[in-house]
């Protein structure tokens, strides 16, 4: 495996773990600090910049939704995230996404 394929696999696994954490809260939103704690309990310490990149990927793929409250989505990070129905389907094996190993 090359370095880029290792990084791609690592990112896919992390995105999958994010979805699994959020699945326990579906259909409710989870505050981002709570998500970070839940990931840390699974020994996934993801730097903030990477976490928000993963969340953006999952949102663009239609697997989760990000909420900003009264913050500006153009300049601020989301306050909370939650699975969409498509995210649940992926976790249950009824759908797939090449960038997510769930």
C-alpha positions as CSV (number, residue, x, y, z in Angstrom):
1,X,0.0,0.0,0.0
2,X,1.2,3.5,-0.8
3,X,1.2,6.4,1.7
4,X,-1.8,8.0,0.0
5,X,-3.8,4.8,0.1
6,X,-2.9,4.4,3.8
7,X,-4.2,7.9,4.4
8,X,-7.3,7.3,2.4
9,X,-8.1,4.1,4.3
10,X,-7.4,5.9,7.6
11,X,-9.8,8.7,6.6
12,X,-12.5,6.2,5.5
13,X,-12.3,4.4,8.8
14,X,-12.5,7.6,10.8
15,X,-15.5,8.8,8.9
16,X,-17.1,5.4,9.5
17,X,-16.5,5.7,13.3
18,X,-18.0,9.2,13.3
19,X,-21.2,7.8,11.7
20,X,-21.3,4.9,14.3
21,X,-21.0,7.3,17.2
22,X,-23.8,9.5,15.7
23,X,-26.0,6.4,15.0
24,X,-26.6,6.0,18.7
25,X,-28.2,9.5,18.9
26,X,-30.3,9.2,15.7
27,X,-32.5,11.2,15.0
28,X,-31.1,13.7,17.5
29,X,-28.2,16.0,17.0
30,X,-25.0,15.6,19.0
31,X,-22.9,18.6,20.1
32,X,-19.5,18.6,18.5
33,X,-17.6,18.6,21.9
34,X,-19.7,15.5,22.9
35,X,-18.8,13.8,19.6
36,X,-15.1,14.5,20.3
37,X,-15.4,12.9,23.7
38,X,-17.2,9.9,22.3
39,X,-14.5,9.5,19.7
40,X,-11.7,9.9,22.3
41,X,-13.4,7.1,24.3
42,X,-12.9,4.9,21.2
43,X,-9.2,6.0,21.2
44,X,-9.7,8.2,18.2
45,X,-8.1,11.5,18.9
46,X,-8.8,13.5,15.8
47,X,-7.3,17.0,15.4
48,X,-10.0,19.7,15.1
49,X,-9.1,20.6,11.5
50,X,-9.3,17.0,10.4
51,X,-12.6,16.4,12.3
52,X,-14.3,19.3,10.6
53,X,-13.0,18.2,7.2
54,X,-14.5,14.7,7.9
55,X,-17.8,16.3,8.9
56,X,-17.8,18.4,5.8
57,X,-17.2,15.3,3.6
58,X,-20.0,13.4,5.3
59,X,-22.4,16.4,5.0
60,X,-21.6,16.8,1.3
61,X,-22.2,13.0,0.8
62,X,-25.6,13.4,2.4
63,X,-24.8,11.2,5.4
64,X,-25.0,13.7,8.2
65,X,-26.2,17.3,8.7
66,X,-24.3,20.1,10.3
67,X,-26.0,22.8,12.4
68,X,-24.5,26.1,13.3
69,X,-27.2,27.7,15.5
70,X,-26.8,31.4,15.1
71,X,-23.2,31.1,13.9
72,X,-22.1,31.8,10.3
73,X,-21.6,28.6,8.3
74,X,-19.2,30.4,6.0
75,X,-16.7,31.2,8.8
76,X,-17.5,29.1,11.8
77,X,-17.4,25.4,12.6
78,X,-20.7,23.7,13.3
79,X,-22.1,23.4,16.8
80,X,-23.8,20.1,16.3
81,X,-24.1,17.2,13.9
82,X,-26.6,14.4,13.3
83,X,-27.1,11.5,11.0
84,X,-29.4,11.6,8.0
85,X,-31.5,8.6,6.9
86,X,-28.8,7.9,4.3
87,X,-26.2,7.8,7.1
88,X,-28.3,5.3,9.0
89,X,-28.7,3.2,5.8
90,X,-24.9,3.2,5.4
91,X,-24.4,2.0,9.0
92,X,-26.9,-0.7,8.5
93,X,-25.2,-1.9,5.3
94,X,-28.1,-0.9,3.0
95,X,-26.0,1.7,1.2
96,X,-22.3,2.4,0.6
97,X,-19.9,5.2,0.0
98,X,-16.4,4.6,-1.3
99,X,-15.0,7.2,1.2
100,X,-16.6,5.7,4.3
101,X,-16.0,2.3,5.9
102,X,-18.8,1.8,8.3
